[in-house]
């Protein structure tokens, strides 16, 4: 799909890679924006920005990391622009009520986290990225990712203890 040189790739290959990651971009967008319409709008904005900046991606092996950063930046910008509250409306049509309750409980716990902390927790446990991959995504040292992750998990533990009393 990409050229072997790793330098640049064709527009058709870029378009195919972008479409292949559409669900991934939507999931990350939804984590931040918490609304289907806002997440879908963010997917469109990410596609537009990625297409516009496609020539800046020099190595195809970093495509997903590059796209993740664009996705998060667009979501942050959309949050600031609309001053949305990060709340979740439960899906009443689901037949898996226990999973829904567990998911809402988890999301309630994660609400206390800063956006960066929430991102790291999501990428580590939902997307199963290694700490090194997360560090590359955020372009920060590995030690920063580790300390942020452990701090976030400690916040969640403290909140969970407070909620269970």
Wavefront OBJ file of the C-alpha trace (Angstrom):
o trace
v 0.000 0.000 0.000
v 2.819 2.437 0.861
v 6.021 2.941 -1.045
v 8.949 1.010 0.314
v 11.146 4.073 0.631
v 9.153 5.240 3.645
v 9.553 8.833 2.502
v 6.198 9.625 0.938
v 3.304 7.676 -0.478
v 0.722 8.103 -3.148
v -2.570 9.917 -2.644
v -4.480 6.691 -3.313
v -2.475 4.813 -0.671
v -2.969 7.635 1.801
v -6.709 7.684 1.142
v -6.925 3.914 1.637
v -5.008 4.124 4.917
v -7.237 6.960 6.102
v -10.408 4.989 5.351
v -8.952 1.931 7.077
v -8.535 3.930 10.305
v -11.967 5.613 10.207
v -13.419 3.485 13.055
v -10.328 4.077 15.169
v -10.614 7.839 14.673
v -14.317 7.683 15.591
v -13.621 5.745 18.817
v -10.987 8.213 19.949
v -13.240 11.138 19.017
v -16.129 9.652 20.977
v -13.938 9.186 24.070
v -13.300 12.921 24.140
v -16.544 14.352 22.845
v -19.043 11.862 24.326
v -21.636 12.487 21.626
v -22.113 10.606 18.382
v -22.779 13.717 16.291
v -19.744 15.538 17.674
v -17.538 12.475 17.153
v -18.714 12.099 13.550
v -18.050 15.780 12.923
v -14.581 15.318 14.384
v -13.919 12.367 12.058
v -14.677 14.615 9.093
v -12.409 17.348 10.429
v -9.605 14.840 11.019
v -9.933 13.482 7.478
v -9.794 17.006 6.074
v -6.777 18.027 8.157
v -4.941 14.769 7.548
v -5.490 15.056 3.801
v -4.327 18.655 3.824
v -1.188 17.768 5.795
v -0.469 14.407 4.098
v 2.796 15.623 2.591
v 4.174 16.311 6.084
v 4.072 12.603 6.968
v 7.485 11.337 5.939
v 7.361 7.746 7.207
v 4.315 5.542 6.683
v 5.124 3.501 9.792
v 4.096 6.513 11.918
v 0.754 6.985 10.157
v -1.435 5.804 13.037
v 0.509 7.832 15.609
v 0.327 10.897 13.373
v -3.405 10.387 12.818
v -4.008 9.905 16.556
v -2.378 13.232 17.323
v -4.479 14.987 14.686
v -7.605 13.323 16.108
v -6.888 14.386 19.673
v -5.989 17.933 18.653
v -9.203 18.283 16.640
v -11.253 16.920 19.541
v -9.624 19.325 21.991
v -10.272 22.212 19.629
v -13.906 21.181 19.194
v -14.340 20.934 22.979
v -12.939 24.405 23.498
v -15.033 25.869 20.704
v -18.339 24.495 21.920
v -17.680 24.382 25.695
v -19.253 20.936 25.818
v -19.593 19.174 29.123
v -18.110 15.711 28.996
v -21.170 13.709 29.997
v -22.526 10.441 28.733
v -26.144 9.734 27.957
v -26.892 6.076 28.614
v -28.021 4.051 25.643
v -31.529 2.843 26.524
v -31.739 0.362 23.631
v -28.943 -1.920 24.798
v -29.795 -5.394 25.992
v -26.585 -5.716 27.979
v -27.636 -3.710 31.014
v -24.868 -4.958 33.251
v -22.204 -3.977 30.728
v -23.828 -0.580 30.359
v -23.879 -0.002 34.112
v -20.237 -1.091 34.351
v -19.285 1.185 31.464
v -21.100 4.175 32.953
v -19.502 3.505 36.321
v -16.078 3.422 34.680
v -16.773 6.576 32.682
v -17.938 8.308 35.867
v -14.673 7.327 37.524
v -12.658 8.585 34.548
v -14.437 11.964 34.528
v -12.126 13.186 37.287
v -9.110 12.799 35.002
v -7.582 15.541 32.915
v -7.922 15.028 29.129
v -4.284 13.943 28.797
v -4.627 11.443 31.638
v -7.851 10.094 30.140
v -6.138 9.754 26.760
v -3.265 7.776 28.187
v -5.597 5.459 30.124
v -7.718 4.943 27.007
v -4.778 4.251 24.705
v -3.190 1.878 27.228
v -6.226 -0.175 28.232
v -8.720 0.199 25.378
v -6.360 0.349 22.393
v -3.738 -1.836 24.099
v -0.835 0.396 23.080
v 2.474 -0.015 24.844
v 3.750 2.796 27.022
v 6.463 3.469 24.432
v 3.855 3.775 21.654
v 1.878 6.216 23.805
v 5.027 8.232 24.476
v 5.631 8.413 20.722
v 2.030 9.463 20.130
v 2.279 12.341 22.590
v 5.911 13.058 21.710
v 6.929 12.975 25.386
v 9.452 10.905 27.339
v 8.431 7.416 28.442
v 8.833 8.424 32.088
v 6.214 11.162 31.616
v 3.710 8.650 30.259
v 4.401 6.261 33.140
v 4.021 8.885 35.844
v 0.868 10.305 34.222
v -0.667 6.838 33.927
v 0.112 5.899 37.529
v -1.145 9.261 38.801
v -4.377 8.818 36.818
v -4.898 5.291 38.127
v -4.332 6.496 41.681
v -6.962 9.233 41.194
v -9.413 6.617 39.935
v -8.660 4.322 42.898
v -9.217 7.153 45.388
v -12.465 8.112 43.680
v -13.612 4.487 43.607
v -12.979 4.114 47.334
v -14.971 7.292 47.964
v -17.869 6.069 45.813
v -18.056 2.645 47.453
v -18.323 3.980 51.016
l 1 2 3 4 5 6 7 8 9 10 11 12 13 14 15 16 17 18 19 20 21 22 23 24 25 26 27 28 29 30 31 32 33 34 35 36 37 38 39 40 41 42 43 44 45 46 47 48 49 50 51 52 53 54 55 56 57 58 59 60 61 62 63 64 65 66 67 68 69 70 71 72 73 74 75 76 77 78 79 80 81 82 83 84 85 86 87 88 89 90 91 92 93 94 95 96 97 98 99 100 101 102 103 104 105 106 107 108 109 110 111 112 113 114 115 116 117 118 119 120 121 122 123 124 125 126 127 128 129 130 131 132 133 134 135 136 137 138 139 140 141 142 143 144 145 146 147 148 149 150 151 152 153 154 155 156 157 158 159 160 161 162 163 164 165
